[in-house]
Amino acid sequence: MLLDMKPPLLIRPLTDTERCHLEGGLRSKNAFTLRRCQILLASARHHPPARIAQHLGCSVQTVRNAIHAFAQGGLACLTAQSCVPRTVQPVLEAAKRERVHTILHQSPRTFGKNRSTWTLSLLAEVCRDVGLSPQVLSAPTMRDAIVRLGANWKRAKHWITSPDPAYLRKKTGAIGSSV
């Protein structure tokens, strides 16, 4: 029984202009352009992606990505594109950030914690415990949520007030300034 094997992934036949441009790219100072030109010219010589990858010391997927990029964009694929996502969604959307704001206005002890002041990691734990996220979020993610609320972390640490009648005196004494 013969197995149906896919033909190797190769680029389409190059025009003379494209070949000339790719050969010129072999002298590029830009490593990305140089690598893409090497891959595309090797593919034009009918070398399979695995052999190109082995020869150039890169992954087979890198070779495939270059071939697909050439098929979609032609010579424009020789310029590296931004690797930053086009849209960035916050981990905690607006409704969840409002709940974070509500949480910050309470004592951590309300949530069974042993501290009376917030830390970013403690806030992340509480957010997981109350169901705002499936896992404990990172400190930068929590800081981002606070910034999106229109505050900064230094200010957020001082939002909390205690039911202790001597709280203001203790806080003033600890910080050394009036609140």
BAGUTOR-97092 format. One line per 5 residues: their letters; for each residue z, y, x of N, C-alpha, C. Coordinates in steps of 0.001 Angstrom, whole numbers, plus 500000, padded with zeros to 6 digits. Example, Ala and Ser with C-alpha at 12.3 -4.5 7.8 and 13.67 -1.06 7.14 Angstrom:
2
as = 507800:494310:513190:507800:495500:512300:507800:496700:513200  507080:497750:512850:507140:498940:513670:507870:500030:512900
This chain:
179
mlldm = 500000:498820:500844:500000:500000:500000:500000:501244:500889  499064:502122:500690:498962:503344:501484:499779:504447:500846  500470:505173:501692:501228:506322:501199:500319:507538:501190  500421:508302:500127:499656:509549:500067:500347:510567:500960  499686:510940:502024:500259:511924:502931:499582:513260:502695
kppll = 500393:514299:502675:499854:515636:502513:499178:516046:503815  498104:516782:503720:497502:517294:504948:498438:518331:505561  498395:518516:506871:499288:519494:507491:498983:520909:506998  500006:521716:506955:499876:523100:506522:499182:523888:507631  498031:524446:507313:497261:525230:508273:496835:526544:507637
irplt = 496553:527531:508473:496065:528790:507920:494582:528650:507610  494107:529569:506794:492676:529586:506463:491885:529970:507712  490591:529720:507722:489784:530119:508888:489899:531627:509132  490053:532023:510372:490215:533427:510736:488872:534123:510843  488851:535395:510474:487663:536208:510722:487710:536645:512186
dterc = 486608:537136:512694:486573:537593:514082:487558:538737:514313  487657:539641:513345:488583:540772:513455:490030:540277:513504  490370:539336:512631:491725:538786:512599:492054:538079:513915  491109:537273:514397:491340:536552:515660:491552:537541:516806  490758:538581:516858:490874:539590:517906:492245:540284:517821
hlegg = 492671:540604:516597:493959:541259:516386:495113:540333:516801  495025:539053:516442:496067:538094:516804:496126:537888:518318  494986:537827:518962:494966:537667:520417:495532:538904:521103  495276:540068:520537:495874:541304:521065:497388:541298:520881  497859:540697:519804:499292:540612:519537:500041:539745:520522
lrskn = 499321:538912:521281:499963:538089:522309:500507:538938:523459  500065:540197:523537:500549:541117:524573:501584:542093:524014  502008:541862:522792:502969:542758:522139:504339:542690:522810  505013:543830:522853:506385:543877:523367:507374:543451:522288  506928:543426:521053:507784:543031:519933:507788:541507:519824
aftlr = 508961:540908:519959:509080:539446:519966:508630:538835:518644  508917:539516:517518:508532:538993:516212:507003:538892:516116  506323:539966:516506:504856:539987:516451:504264:538940:517382  504798:538861:518586:504319:537871:519556:504442:536456:519001  505612:536120:518462:505846:534770:517927:504895:534481:516769
rcqil = 504749:535434:515849:503846:535211:514714:502405:534988:515193  501967:535773:516167:500597:535601:516692:500428:534220:517326  501426:533784:518089:501362:532454:518697:501264:531370:517624  502072:531495:516600:502073:530496:515523:500737:530463:514815  500232:531631:514448:498995:531688:513663:497787:531221:514478
lasar = 497742:531579:515740:496625:531116:516569:496684:529606:516792  497879:529060:516972:498017:527609:517127:497617:526897:515834  497977:527478:514704:497597:526880:513423:496077:526945:513231  495464:528017:513706:494007:528145:513615:493313:527085:514475  494019:526601:515519:493474:525520:516358:493804:524151:515758
hhppa = 494279:524136:514527:494573:522917:513750:495766:522127:514281  496726:522824:514901:497960:522157:515299:498889:522111:514091  499535:520985:513837:500457:520901:512696:501742:521701:512976  502444:522132:511931:503656:522939:512108:504704:522309:513030  504904:521000:512945:505913:520349:513784:505562:520495:515267
riaqh = 504303:520346:515592:503878:520456:516995:503998:521901:517479  503642:522869:516629:503764:524290:516989:505233:524630:517236  506085:524172:516336:507522:524456:516451:508079:523881:517750  507698:522667:518067:508183:522029:519286:507699:522790:520522  506453:523196:520502:505875:523898:521645:506514:525279:521839
lgcsv = 506787:525979:520742:507328:527337:520828:508860:527382:520851  509490:526251:520567:510947:526234:520562:511552:526929:519361  510920:526759:518220:511453:527335:516987:511505:526231:515932  511973:526576:514749:512065:525561:513701:510715:525405:512991  510540:524256:512385:509316:523993:511613:509241:524976:510438
qtvrn = 510403:525321:509861:510404:526252:508735:509931:527641:509162  510233:528046:510386:509749:529332:510900:508228:529330:510940  507654:528223:511370:506192:528102:511425:505622:528157:510008  506219:527413:509106:505741:527427:507711:505841:528821:507107  506951:529504:507374:507121:530865:506844:506022:531789:507350
aihaf = 505668:531670:508632:504615:532515:509200:503266:532209:508547  502974:530943:508343:501695:530560:507728:501627:531053:506283  502719:530891:505549:502744:531373:504159:502636:532898:504107  503314:533585:505031:503256:535049:505062:501830:535524:505343  501123:534827:506244:499738:535190:506538:498853:534957:505315
aqggl = 499092:533867:504617:498291:533572:503418:498501:534643:502348  499705:535174:502255:500003:536175:501226:499606:537583:501645  499865:537949:502912:499679:539341:503298:498702:539601:504413  498061:538573:504933:497123:538780:506024:497823:539271:507275  497178:540193:507984:497723:540686:509251:498991:541517:509071
aclta = 499289:541922:507866:500524:542670:507608:501759:541822:507911  501588:540514:507957:502728:539623:508238:503202:539727:509681  502479:540459:510514:502873:540602:511911:503963:541649:512113  504270:542384:511073:505325:543389:511126:506548:542832:510422  507683:542855:511096:508918:542330:510509:509325:543189:509319
qscvp = 509696:542539:508247:510174:543220:507055:511688:543325:507115  512231:544193:506319:513680:544338:506255:514298:543065:505703  515426:542660:506275:516106:541466:505781:517239:541833:504818  517338:543125:504480:518353:543584:503533:517860:543268:502124  518719:542726:501270:518281:542440:499909:517815:543714:499201
rtvqp = 516819:543581:498344:516300:544748:497631:517308:545296:496636  518061:544421:496011:519107:544862:495102:520394:544151:495481  521471:544872:495398:522769:544305:495721:523654:544449:494494  524128:543339:494003:525025:543355:492854:526455:543228:493360  527355:544064:492859:528749:543906:493287:529307:542580:492788
vleaa = 530218:542012:493553:530829:540742:493174:531644:540915:491897  532361:542020:491827:533140:542327:490626:532417:543423:489850  531874:543078:488680:531183:544082:487879:532200:545033:487251  531713:546050:486538:532546:547153:486048:533763:546688:485244  533589:545755:484330:534710:545309:483496:535797:544651:484350
krerv = 535391:543871:485323:536370:543212:486193:537052:544220:487111  536303:545233:487558:536916:546270:488391:537983:547030:487606  537751:547252:486333:538762:547929:485505:540022:547079:485415  539855:545760:485342:541029:544882:485340:541749:544931:486681  540991:545069:487771:541604:545226:489088:542428:546515:489103
htilh = 541882:547573:488528:542589:548857:488444:543902:548689:487693  543860:547952:486596:545071:547692:485811:546075:546880:486625  545585:545891:487348:546460:545056:488177:547145:545906:489244  546396:546809:489875:546953:547627:490945:548050:548563:490458  548046:548896:489178:549074:549774:488631:550339:549014:488262
qsprt = 550377:547748:488589:551566:546930:488331:552107:546420:489659  553319:545961:489623:553923:545395:490823:553383:543988:491055  553186:543605:492301:552785:542218:492581:553804:541209:492050  555060:541637:491929:556094:540740:491418:555835:540364:489966  555128:541220:489237:554740:540902:487863:553902:539626:487827
fgknr = 553188:539360:488913:552306:538204:489004:552939:537065:489808  554258:537137:489993:554974:536054:490672:554892:536093:492186  554557:537238:492761:554466:537357:494215:555788:537887:494763  556040:537638:496038:557307:537989:496662:557339:539404:497223  556302:540163:497049:556235:541519:497602:556257:542539:496484
stwtl = 556579:543771:496843:556538:544842:495856:555379:545793:496116  554650:545578:497219:553488:546413:497522:552261:545517:497666  551113:546117:497445:549864:545365:497480:549274:545302:498873  548680:544195:499177:547778:544055:500316:546449:543599:499723  545377:543769:500471:544073:543343:499952:544034:541837:499715
sllae = 544625:541079:500618:544615:539620:500448:545469:539209:499248  546583:539900:499023:547420:539605:497865:546679:539950:496572  545985:541076:496585:545188:541460:495421:544103:540419:495148  543475:539911:496197:542437:538886:496043:543010:537612:495429  544210:537225:495864:544859:536038:495290:545131:536228:493803
vcrdv = 545676:537389:493454:545999:537664:492047:544722:537691:491212  543649:538257:491747:542379:538280:491009:541892:536865:490724  542064:535975:491678:541700:534585:491435:542629:533961:490393  543927:534239:490519:544914:533647:489613:544701:534074:488162  544261:535328:487952:544064:535804:486572:542645:535538:486069
glspq = 541803:534911:486902:540480:534495:486452:539368:535500:486671  539582:536511:487516:538506:537466:487793:537447:536885:488727  537841:535888:489515:536877:535233:490405:537282:533776:490568  536313:532901:490815:536633:531486:490964:537319:531155:492288  537171:532015:493304:537804:531778:494591:538456:533074:495056
vlsap = 539264:532974:496095:539892:534162:496664:538800:534973:497355  538659:536223:496962:537633:537088:497528:538106:537646:498867  537167:538132:499660:537498:538678:500971:538081:540081:500829  538768:540516:501872:539344:541865:501871:538263:542940:501737  537119:542838:502431:536089:543859:502228:535556:543901:500792
tmrda = 535495:542756:500129:535043:542735:498736:536046:543463:497854  537316:543248:498108:538343:543930:497324:538315:545431:497605  538139:545799:498869:538056:547221:499224:536858:547856:498539  535735:547142:498498:534539:547649:497821:534816:547882:496337  535521:546968:495699:535853:547126:494278:536701:548375:494062
ivrlg = 537647:548620:494964:538511:549799:494841:537709:551081:495050  536810:551072:496034:535967:552241:496289:535071:552508:495077  534542:551452:494465:533703:551627:493273:534510:552154:492094  535823:551998:492148:536686:552579:491118:536875:554083:491346  536417:554584:492473:536542:556002:492775:537789:556326:493574
anwkr = 538375:555352:494215:539576:555576:495027:539352:554962:496391  540314:555153:497276:540250:554435:498539:541512:553602:498678  541511:552685:499606:542619:551734:499699:543922:552440:500047  543893:553464:500889:545124:554165:501229:545763:554742:499969  544931:555301:499120:545458:555870:497875:545929:554767:496948
akhwi = 545204:553691:496873:545547:552605:495957:546892:551985:496306  547235:551931:497588:548513:551353:497979:549683:552143:497395  549472:553413:497092:550554:554263:496613:550547:554441:495097  549667:553754:494383:549634:553850:492927:550885:553243:492300  551369:552202:492913:552418:551403:492297:553734:552171:492249
tspdp = 554433:552044:491166:555777:552586:491063:556691:551437:490682  557944:551583:491007:558896:550522:490772:559868:550932:489672  560384:549956:488915:561400:550281:487912:562751:550595:488549  562893:550397:489855:564141:550679:490557:564444:552172:490478  565647:552567:489985:565969:553989:489861:565949:554717:491209
aylrk = 566187:554015:492284:566201:554639:493611:564858:554512:494323  563830:554115:493595:562523:553858:494210:561978:555097:494920  561984:556232:494249:561414:557439:494829:562156:557832:496104  563481:557748:496094:564281:558077:497277:563954:557115:498418  563870:555826:498094:563579:554821:499127:562178:555014:499699
ktgai = 561223:555261:498810:559846:555437:499244:559724:556693:500108  560357:557762:499697:560316:558996:500446:560954:558805:501816  562058:558091:501853:562726:557827:503122:561916:556940:504043  561206:555966:503466:560423:555029:504274:559173:555685:504827  558555:556511:504019:557304:557136:504436:557570:558407:505249
gssv = 558644:559092:504916:558971:560300:505655:558368:561542:505048  557850:561474:503843:557293:562636:503171:557546:562494:501689  557380:563537:500962:557607:563471:499521:556360:562977:498818  556544:562321:497694:555424:561761:496957:555120:562610:495754
